[in-house]
Amino acid sequence: MHLLLMSALVSAWHMGALHPHEKALTLLLAFGPFVLLGVVIVVRRRQDRREDDGTAPSSTSERQRER
């Protein structure tokens, strides 16, 4: 985590004289997809773990069949 923070700070220093909103947008575009990917991986792993435990149906069609 510390390395990621340092990387973001070094990137911000390297960009030079940008307005604060331009820096924020640039950092969001640079690191946002990786953050989003991490969130998707965490959510999918939780869903897979629930399915493996049998606590949640795997699809909406299975939920409808249970009713």
Buried (B, 14 or more C-beta within 10 A) or exposed (E): EEEEEEEEEEBBEEEEEEEEEEBEEBBEEEBEEEEEEEEEEEEEEEEEEEEEEEEEBEEEEEEEEEE
